Amino acid sequence: MKRPVLLLPLLAWPGIAAAANGLLTLVVCIPMLLCLAVVLGVLLLLRSRKPVRIASIVLSAPALAYAVYIAFDAVRLLRNLGSENSMIGLAFFGLMILCGLLLHLVLRGRSTAD
């Protein structure tokens, strides 16, 4: 492999597993997914299709990839159902599903403006 630098993000995976306390989920991923949901909701209302699809892919791909990367941290929060930590994990996965659904709707071309 010519570019071993590309493997550097994989080295952080054990660090996330060891220090999974919900901080990345609460402070980084939930606000990021909330912003992404708002942006995708606005993009869903726009009429021009090709630029909207390109913009939605460019914005969503890195955000959802990072959310999948942090999902291990959120899964560890779900161990104690009923506590506030489990609600943070449920909010994270709910926002992830919402962003995925909005991205799907934008890419399919369905909108309320049609």
C-alpha beads as a LAMMPS data file, in Angstrom:
LAMMPS data file: protein, C-alpha beads

114 atoms
113 bonds

1 atom types
1 bond types

-500.0 500.0 xlo xhi
-500.0 500.0 ylo yhi
-500.0 500.0 zlo zhi

Masses

1 110.0

Atoms # bond

1 1 1 0.000 0.000 0.000
2 1 1 1.476 3.319 -1.035
3 1 1 -0.411 5.490 1.436
4 1 1 -0.237 4.121 4.984
5 1 1 -1.428 7.519 6.220
6 1 1 -4.949 6.521 5.192
7 1 1 -4.915 3.835 7.897
8 1 1 -4.305 6.344 10.711
9 1 1 -8.024 6.837 11.539
10 1 1 -8.298 3.100 12.191
11 1 1 -5.670 3.381 14.904
12 1 1 -8.009 5.590 16.945
13 1 1 -10.698 2.875 17.115
14 1 1 -9.246 1.155 20.245
15 1 1 -8.993 4.561 21.885
16 1 1 -12.685 5.156 21.359
17 1 1 -13.493 1.710 22.689
18 1 1 -11.468 2.288 25.840
19 1 1 -12.716 5.806 26.543
20 1 1 -16.358 5.444 25.530
21 1 1 -18.152 7.666 28.002
22 1 1 -20.569 9.441 25.681
23 1 1 -18.693 12.700 25.430
24 1 1 -18.047 12.423 21.682
25 1 1 -21.652 11.451 21.118
26 1 1 -23.101 14.281 23.181
27 1 1 -20.743 17.127 22.347
28 1 1 -19.778 16.386 18.750
29 1 1 -22.113 13.988 16.969
30 1 1 -25.548 15.049 18.187
31 1 1 -25.055 18.750 17.278
32 1 1 -23.482 17.730 13.956
33 1 1 -26.427 15.452 13.115
34 1 1 -28.921 18.127 14.192
35 1 1 -27.306 20.635 11.815
36 1 1 -27.236 18.040 9.048
37 1 1 -30.949 17.288 9.547
38 1 1 -31.816 20.989 9.296
39 1 1 -29.693 21.442 6.151
40 1 1 -31.167 18.337 4.506
41 1 1 -34.666 19.521 5.408
42 1 1 -33.998 22.837 3.684
43 1 1 -32.450 21.082 0.677
44 1 1 -35.562 18.906 0.464
45 1 1 -37.664 22.027 -0.125
46 1 1 -35.574 23.310 -3.055
47 1 1 -36.684 22.642 -6.611
48 1 1 -33.441 22.330 -8.579
49 1 1 -32.547 18.683 -8.352
50 1 1 -28.966 18.074 -9.545
51 1 1 -27.186 20.756 -7.468
52 1 1 -29.270 19.777 -4.443
53 1 1 -28.310 16.123 -4.809
54 1 1 -24.631 16.966 -5.152
55 1 1 -24.731 19.290 -2.140
56 1 1 -26.569 16.724 -0.030
57 1 1 -24.038 13.999 -0.838
58 1 1 -21.067 16.296 -0.207
59 1 1 -22.473 17.369 3.168
60 1 1 -23.908 14.044 4.296
61 1 1 -21.194 11.561 3.372
62 1 1 -18.516 12.768 5.803
63 1 1 -21.010 13.515 8.568
64 1 1 -22.683 10.109 8.395
65 1 1 -19.324 8.341 8.047
66 1 1 -18.123 10.057 11.222
67 1 1 -21.414 9.198 12.938
68 1 1 -20.933 5.529 12.090
69 1 1 -17.411 5.798 13.476
70 1 1 -18.751 7.231 16.760
71 1 1 -21.659 4.774 16.926
72 1 1 -19.585 2.431 19.102
73 1 1 -19.460 5.162 21.737
74 1 1 -23.243 5.543 21.539
75 1 1 -23.859 1.790 21.752
76 1 1 -22.014 1.685 25.052
77 1 1 -24.422 4.334 26.360
78 1 1 -27.397 2.029 25.834
79 1 1 -26.281 -0.424 28.523
80 1 1 -28.235 1.269 31.317
81 1 1 -31.692 1.720 29.842
82 1 1 -33.684 4.357 31.666
83 1 1 -30.745 6.562 32.606
84 1 1 -29.909 9.864 30.960
85 1 1 -26.937 8.229 29.236
86 1 1 -29.176 5.782 27.419
87 1 1 -31.382 8.661 26.280
88 1 1 -28.321 10.324 24.742
89 1 1 -27.628 7.108 22.833
90 1 1 -31.246 6.849 21.689
91 1 1 -31.198 10.489 20.557
92 1 1 -28.009 9.821 18.590
93 1 1 -29.434 6.812 16.769
94 1 1 -32.742 8.605 16.187
95 1 1 -30.931 11.527 14.593
96 1 1 -28.836 9.155 12.520
97 1 1 -31.986 7.471 11.203
98 1 1 -33.620 10.857 10.550
99 1 1 -30.586 12.096 8.593
100 1 1 -30.488 8.881 6.582
101 1 1 -34.193 9.199 5.778
102 1 1 -33.860 12.848 4.762
103 1 1 -30.860 12.030 2.578
104 1 1 -32.837 9.232 0.939
105 1 1 -35.746 11.602 0.248
106 1 1 -33.453 14.273 -1.195
107 1 1 -31.717 11.773 -3.453
108 1 1 -34.994 10.271 -4.657
109 1 1 -36.246 13.711 -5.595
110 1 1 -39.392 13.715 -3.491
111 1 1 -40.179 17.044 -1.919
112 1 1 -43.124 19.050 -0.703
113 1 1 -42.423 21.673 -3.358
114 1 1 -43.214 19.246 -6.234

Bonds

1 1 1 2
2 1 2 3
3 1 3 4
4 1 4 5
5 1 5 6
6 1 6 7
7 1 7 8
8 1 8 9
9 1 9 10
10 1 10 11
11 1 11 12
12 1 12 13
13 1 13 14
14 1 14 15
15 1 15 16
16 1 16 17
17 1 17 18
18 1 18 19
19 1 19 20
20 1 20 21
21 1 21 22
22 1 22 23
23 1 23 24
24 1 24 25
25 1 25 26
26 1 26 27
27 1 27 28
28 1 28 29
29 1 29 30
30 1 30 31
31 1 31 32
32 1 32 33
33 1 33 34
34 1 34 35
35 1 35 36
36 1 36 37
37 1 37 38
38 1 38 39
39 1 39 40
40 1 40 41
41 1 41 42
42 1 42 43
43 1 43 44
44 1 44 45
45 1 45 46
46 1 46 47
47 1 47 48
48 1 48 49
49 1 49 50
50 1 50 51
51 1 51 52
52 1 52 53
53 1 53 54
54 1 54 55
55 1 55 56
56 1 56 57
57 1 57 58
58 1 58 59
59 1 59 60
60 1 60 61
61 1 61 62
62 1 62 63
63 1 63 64
64 1 64 65
65 1 65 66
66 1 66 67
67 1 67 68
68 1 68 69
69 1 69 70
70 1 70 71
71 1 71 72
72 1 72 73
73 1 73 74
74 1 74 75
75 1 75 76
76 1 76 77
77 1 77 78
78 1 78 79
79 1 79 80
80 1 80 81
81 1 81 82
82 1 82 83
83 1 83 84
84 1 84 85
85 1 85 86
86 1 86 87
87 1 87 88
88 1 88 89
89 1 89 90
90 1 90 91
91 1 91 92
92 1 92 93
93 1 93 94
94 1 94 95
95 1 95 96
96 1 96 97
97 1 97 98
98 1 98 99
99 1 99 100
100 1 100 101
101 1 101 102
102 1 102 103
103 1 103 104
104 1 104 105
105 1 105 106
106 1 106 107
107 1 107 108
108 1 108 109
109 1 109 110
110 1 110 111
111 1 111 112
112 1 112 113
113 1 113 114
